């Protein structure tokens, strides 16, 4: 629960006790004018300093352009010839060429291979997604891999999951 900068009556509070609520709150943060603005200097966010390099966007040409829209991108992230939309990428995540990530949360050390389609997904730490993988596109395929799918259709990939 956060009060306004001068203790004003307007406040922000979200229950993130479910995966759906967590995903919804995350998507709120990437909107153009979020209800809870991480960039408001009167509401400083205190966090651990990780000594990561800045985020990096590489390749610019045709359908192989590293770009992100309406997203939060942490230090050490590399978006290489791919597109990220309405997503949050934590430290040292990497999205390789020709992939699309949308409305997703990628935690630390997640790597998305080439030509992947990732939609409405939460991927926990230390997961490498092989090239040409789709997650959040075909729920039957996601269930066959053992992924949890929430009531609202968010696909959850557990920490350190190994693809077969």
Buried (B, 14 or more C-beta within 10 A) or exposed (E): EEEEEEEEEEEBEBEEEEBBBBBBBBBEBBEEEBEBEEEEEEBEEEEEEEEEEEBBBEBEEEEBBBBBEBBBBBBBBBBBBBBBBBBBBBBBBBBBBBBBBBBBBBBBBBBBBBBBBBBBBBBBBBBBBEEEBBBBBEEEBBEEEEBEBBEEEBBBBEEEBEEE
